[in-house]
Amino acid sequence: MAGNLFGRMAADTLGLSDIGKIIEPKDFDKVDGDDYIMHEDGEKIFFVIKSKSDEYVFTNRGLLHVDGENAMSKKRTVRRHEFCYERVHTVSLETAGTIDADVEIKFNFGNKAFSIDVDKRQLEQLKDLYKALVEINRIQGMNYTSIEDGTNGLKMANDALSRCVIEGNITNIVQELTNFNLDWMEALRKTYSNRDFTEAFEKYINN
């Protein structure tokens, strides 16, 4: 354990530590990730964690991950995860022990797992992000259930209709039924597939 402690102290001294820092809102426009935000479409940054090699930029539309190979390399890969396509889940926050220099927030965006170390002195700020992600997870779960219920209801209606005697032009009836089904599913997705989670961030994060 002493070896790990001295190793961390040496890494911090040499500037090699990959413990993230939470960036103040006034400096959001100075991070690399800001160049890739869709400002033209109303995308807004709410939270940024920056380490030696990575940036995690949380916006009303999702997460922009500026992924660096290591602290020494200038090479970066930009990956975007959007709330309307991927669910946030398995959110957890690990606080620091007596000798730990960092706290850790963990979550999944779809099938991608994230584990981000943050300076333990910024725990209170990190708690706000944790709450926002938990709220987004809750809303997305409710939306998923609503879409599933709506889809099942449509299937039941179609099954019941298939057992009825249908009179008239079968081609026109099938076309109308198909269009109705498509319109129904599109309405479900528009209603319950949130693209913008501004309210969730504003509820917990005070910028």
Order of alpha helices (4+ residues) and beta strands (2+ residues): alpha-beta-beta-beta-beta-beta-beta-beta-beta-alpha-alpha-alpha
